[in-house]
Amino acid sequence: MNCVDYLLPKKVRKEDLFVLGKKEQLSFYDLKWQVAALANHLRRVVGCGNNIILLSPNNNFFIVCYLAIMKSGNVVIPLNPATEHKSVAFIKKQAKVRIAFVTAMFQNRMKVELGEVWNEEDLLRIFDSEIKVKYKEEEDFDMHSLAQIIYTSGSTAIPKGVMISHKNIIANTSSIISYLQLTSDDIMECVLPFFYCYGLSLLHTHLKVKGKIVLNNRFLFLGTVLEDLEKYRCTGFAGVPSHFQILLRKSDTFTSQTFPHLRYVTQAGGKLHDVFIEEFQEVQPGVEFIVMYGQTEATARLSYLPSERLKDKLGSIGKGMPGVELKVVNECGDPIQPGEVGEIIARGDNVMLGYYLDPQETASTIKNGWLYTGDLGKIDEDGFIYHAARKKEIIKAGGKRVSPREIEAVLVEMPGVVDCTVSAEADDILGEAIKATLVVNNSDVVLNETMVKAFCSTRLAVYKIPHMIEFTSRMNVNAAGKKVKKR
């Protein structure tokens, strides 16, 4: 089965809206015929099996192109518009890209030759030429075939192309719908970009259940986000840690306003420290807070912690979602005992095909069918997993191994601290010294290095207290809202 046939509803009415918003709306009816028209055009003009770049913010153009490329049997490569020109050039060359769909606003800024480029006006001409085309499901389609390549930052600074199959998308979407109990009544506010696997999962799930999405590309204008939640009666909101930290520490409105239609929020894309989850539950007690964990290599999602388990399992990423097995193993590949630290590994139909044209990296990441995530974790007596750190983030200060997240969890408890990043700095004596960069709120709270170290001394072992303290007013996040760390 082609994943687009799985995602799009079989029966639609012209009045059934999928995309809500001030700038654009899109019905399921228009979406289906536009996808059919563009897919048919692609088959006739370029054939199948081609890698096609897609550069666009969250909008109707992205949604139609994204689905049509996969529907046509081609492979979509959604790119972050902020990707460095050097990386775009590398991706174009590696993937042998000849065609790209780029919105006009980004087309004018793009300095890399992408081959034949189609924008919004080209799409309208294609729709006119394919007006009589009707949507048909694919027969005898190989669901194991490649659907998309999601490029992520590699450990060597060279982008790695994560290969996702049609089956991967179907499996991941089905599991997420199951544990979130999504229905056609659900309306999701989307602030996460669709070039990011977490954002794509919102698109996939709400297409499948015939729900609705509200597109908001202006999260930093918090008023618009809160207005959308209320105006469109959103039942769901999905964010990464920075989204919740900003809502809780920089928005008086969010902490004092209630959203009667908001059923749940999901959080993934990194560790949100416990203090923020507790704050959220205090200010929005009627909203379910669901912690999730995943990777691009897993098509988005691997585990979840139900809201009702936050009281007794706070800090946990939960257990494997339906259809996914999770284990925490030692260096020999054997399961660890409760309290020990090991690597989190996963197995399921959502695990990627591998890295594009990189068999060596694929072999080191997928072993005997298990995805080695590179994340360190613990497991308790009840089988709940706790994410400790990325293997590559561990700091070795004076011969002692230190997890940045343990220190960060302490620092964000300080009044006036919105976020913090703990990193390693080269040191002649210690090898690596611990540096803490604190994002402070513009409030009456005054902090200095002495106060921070004194606060840490009552909560951390001496060797874990940061050697260097830096203050800033801005969070260092990427276009997906995820924290950017430098090593």
N, C-alpha and C positions, 0 to 999 in steps of 0.2 A: 504493500500500500504506500502511495505517495503521502507524505506527512500533511500536505496541504489538503488533500481529500479528507484526511482524518480531522483536521482542525476546523474546516469550514462546515457550517451547518447545512444539512441536505435541503431543508425547506426554509425559505425565507420570504418575508413580505416587504414590500417597498417601504413601509413605515417603520420597520424594525431597525433602530439605530445601533451602531456599534461604537463609533467615535462621537463623543460629546465634547463641546468646547465653544469658546467665543469665536475663534478664528475659523475652525473647520468642523464639519460634521461628516459622517460617512455611514450609510446604511449597509446592512449585510447584503442587500440586493445589489447595490452599486458595486460593493467590494467584489462580489463573486463574478459579475460580468466583466469588470475591469481586469481582474486577475486572469480570467479566461482569455480576454482579448490580448493582453500583453504576453501571456504564455504562448499563445498561438503564433504571435508575431515573432517571438524569439525562436521558436522551433523552425519557422520558415526561413528566417534571416541568418541565424547563427548555428542552428542545430542544437544538439544536446552535449552535456559533459564539459561545457566551458566554465571557467572560473570568472565570475563577474563581480566587480567591486560595486558597493553601494555606500554612498557618502551623503548623509542627510540627517537633520535633526528628527525628532519624533514628530511625524506628520502623516497625512494620507499618502503622500508620495512614497515615503519609506515603506509603509505597510503594504501597499499594492505591489511595489517593485520586489520587495522581499519575498512575498508569497508567490508572485508570478515567476520569479527566477527559479525557485525550487519546483514549482508546478511544471515548468517546462522541461525538467530533467537536467537543468544546469545547476551550478554551484554558486551560492551567494557568499560574498565576503563583505560583511558589514564592517566599516571602519569608523573609528573615532575621528571626527573632522579635525581634531586637534593633534592628530598623529604627525610626528615630525616628517618633513618632506623626504628625508633620507630613508626613513622606515617605509614610507609609502612606495618609494622607488624600489626598495628591496622586495617588498611584497608583490608589486607589479611584475618584477622580473622573475621571482621565484615561481609565482603562480601562473606565469605566462598569460597575463590579463590583456585582452584585446578590446573589451567593452566595459564601460562603467556607467552607472546611473548616479548622477550628481545633481543636487539642487543648484539652481542658478547662483544663489548666494555663495555657495562654496566653490562653484566652478570658476568664478572670477578670482578667487584667492589661490586656487590650486596652481602650484608652480611645477608640478610633475606631469609629464605627458602620460595620460592614461589610455591612449588609443581613441576609439570612437566613444564619445560621451553623449549621453542622452539626459535631458533635463525635463522639467515640467511641461514645457511647450511641446517637446517631442512626444511626450506621453499622450497629450491631447490629440495629436495628429494620428498616433497609433490607434487610439480608441475609435477615431472616426473611420479609419481604414478597416477596422475589425469589428464594426458595429453589429454584424449579424452572427458573430461567434457566440455559442452557448457553452456554458460550463459542463464539462464531462469528466467523470472520474477515470483515472488511469487504470487500464487492465494489465494484469501480469507485470506490475511494477515491482522492482526489487527493493524492498525496504531497507536492505543493508547497504544500498548505494549511498554515496556521499551527497549530503544536502547542503552543508555549509562549512566554511573554514573560519574560525574565530581566532584572530591573531592576538596573542598575549605577550607581555614583556618577558623576554627570556633572561635566564641567569647570566648569559654572556652578552647581554644588551642587543642581541639579534632577536627579532620577533619570532615567536614559535606559533605555527599554524595548527590549531586544534581541529581535527577532522571530526565532524558530527554527522551521523547518518540520519536518514529518515526514521529508522527504528529508534534511535536514541531520543529524538524529539518526541515521538509518540509515547515511549515508555516514561520519560520524565514528566510529560504533561499529565498523563493518566495518574501517576502517583501523587503529584501535587494537588490535583483536583480532589483526589480521594481524601487526603488528610486535612485539607482546608475546607472540605465539604462545600465546594463552590456550586452555585446554581445560576440559572438565567437571571435571578434577581440581584446578582452581585454587580456592583459598580466600583471599579478600581481607579483611584487617582494615580496616574503614572508620572512620577518625577524622575524615574530612572531611565537613562537612555537605552534605546533598543540595540545599539551596537554592543551592549554589555549583556552577558547571558542572563543575569537576574532580570533585567528589563525585558528581554525576549520572552522569558518564562511568563511574565504577566500578559503579554500579547497572546501567547499560545493558549494559556488556560482560559482566558475570557473569550477567546474565539470559540474554543471547544464547547463551553457551556452556554454559549450564546448570551453572554453577559455584556457589559459595557465598560469602556475605558474613557477616562478624562485625561487629555494630554496637557501637561503643564511643564514647560521647559524653563520656568523662571523660579526655581526653588528659593533662590536668594531673596526674592521678593516674597517674604513669608505671608504677607497679607493675601496675595493671590492664591496661595496654597490653601490657606484656611477658608478663604471665600469659596473655592471650588468644593471643598469637603462639604460645606453647608449647602451651597447652591444646587449641586448635582446629587445631593443625598448619597454621597459615596459610602459604600459599606466596607471598603478596604483601602489600606494605604501600605505601601511597601517602601522600605528605606534601608540605607546602610548606616553604620554608627553615626557619622557626621550629621545626617539628617535629624536624628533623634536628639543629639547633643545640642544642635542649634535650636530646635523646637523647644527644648526644656530649659536651656540656659540663656537664650537670647530672644525669646518671645513671651512677653507677659500675657498676650492674648491666648496662646495655646494652653497655658497653664491655668487659665481662669475660665475658659470657654468649654462648653460641652458640645458634643457632636452626636445627637441622638440616633443617627442612622449608621454611624461607624461601628461595625461589628467586630472588626479585628485589624491588627497591624502585623506585618511580618518584618523581621530584621535579619539581614544576612550581610555578606560582604566584609566580614571581619568581626572581631570581638567588641561587643558593646559592654562596657564595664557594668557590674552589678548595680552600682549606685544609680545609674541612669535608668535601668529597668525598674528599680524600686520607685524612683521619682515618677516615672510614667504611670505606674499603677496607682500612685497617690493622686495624681491630677486627673487621670482618666480611668477611674476604677471600673467603669462598665465596659471597657474595651479589652478584648482578648489580645495579649501580647505573645506572639509566637516567634521563638528564636529558631533560626534555621542555619544550616551549614552546607556548603557546597563548593564546587570548583567549576571552572569552564570545562575542564576535562571530564566532568560528570554531567555535561549538558545543562548544568545549573545547580541541582539540588541533590544532597546525599542524606541529610538527617533533619529532624525537627524536634523541638521540645514543646509539647502542648502547654497552653497557658495555665492549665490547672496544676501542672507540676512545677511551676516556678517557685512555689513556697518551699518545697522540700528538695528541689534540684536546681536552685539558682546557680548560674555559672556553667551549667551543662549545655551541650549542643544536642542533647537528647539521644535518640537511637535512630538506626537506619529507617528511612521512610519505606512505604510499601514497595516491594520489589528490589530492595537494596540490602546487601549484607555489609556490615561494618565490623572491623576488628581492630584492636590495638596490639601491635606485635613488637618484639624486640629485634635486635639486629640479625638474629638467626631466623626470623620469620615466625617465631612461636608466640602464641598469645601471652600477654603479660598478666601479672597478678594485680588485684586492686591496690592502688597506691603507687605502683611503679609507673614509669614514663616510657612510652614507646611511640611508634609511628602509626598513624591512622591509615588503614587501607580499606578499600571498598570494592565490591563486585556487584554488577547488575547490568541490565540491558541499556542503562543510560550512560555507561562508560564509553568514552570516545573510541574511535577506530585507531587513533594514534596521532602523532605529529606529522604534518605534511612534509614529505621528502626528508624525513629525519628518523630513519630506522634505529639509530643508536640511542637517541633520546627516548624514543618509544619503548625500546627494550629495557631501558633503565627505569621507566615509569610504570609499565604494565608487565607484571611478572606472574606467569601461570594464571592469567585471567584476572588478577587483582591489580587495582589502581593504587599505586603508592603515592599518597597525597603530598608527602613532604611536610606534613603537619605533625607535631608532637602532641600527644594527649595521654590522659589517664582514663581508667574505667573503674566504676565503683561496683559494689557487690550486687547491685540491681541491674547492671549492664548499661548504665547511663555513661556517656562519654563526655570528657571535659577537655577542651582544646587548650593546650599549654602554650605553644608557640610554633612558629615556623622553624624548621631545622636551621635555616640560614640566618635567623634573627638572634640566635643565642649568643650572648656576650660572654667572653672569657676574660674576666677581670682578675688579675693576680692569680691565675690558675684555677679560679672558681667559675663554674658555669652559672650564668644569671639570665633569667627570663625577663625580657623587657616588660611583658604584660603584667607581671606581678608588681613591678614598681609603678607602672602606669595606673593600675587599679587603686593604689594608695594615693597617688598624687591627685587624681580626679575627685577625691573626697574633700579636698581643700576648698573652702568657700571662695568663689570667684574664678575657679578654674573650669573652663569649658572643655578643654581637651589637653592631652599631653602626648609627647612622643619621646620614648627613651631609645637611645641609639648608642653605638660604640664609636669612640674616637681613639685613634692610635696614640699610644703612650709608651715612652721609653722604659718605664719601670713596670707598669702593670700589664703591658702588652696591649690591652684595650681598657680605656677608661669609660665610665658610664656618664653619658650626657643626657640631661632632661630638658626638653623644650616645652614650656607651658604656654598654652593659649589662654589668656586671661580675659575676663569680661570687662567691659567698660563700666565698672561699678565703683562703689565707694571702698571696696576691699583693696588694700595695698599689700603687695607681697614682695619679699626680697629673698635673696639666696639663703640667708641665715634662718629665716622663718621656714623655708621649705625643707632645709636639712634637719631642723629641729622637729618638724612634723614627721618626717620619715624615720627619725631615730627612735620614735616610740612605737613604730609599726614594722620596721624592717631590720634585718641583721645588718651589722656595720658594713660588711662588704657589698651590700646591695644599695647603700645610700649613694645617690648620684654625686659624682665628683665635680661636675659642671652643670650650672643652671642657666637657662636662657629664657627670656620672656618675649612673647609676641602677641599680637592682637588678631592674627589671621591664621586660619586652619590651612594646612598644606594638603589639599585633596586634589584628585584628578577629576576628569570630566564626568566620571560615574559617581563622584562623591566619596570615593574610597581614599583612605589615608595614604599619602605617599611617604615612604620611609627611605632614607638613604643610608647605605652602609659604606 
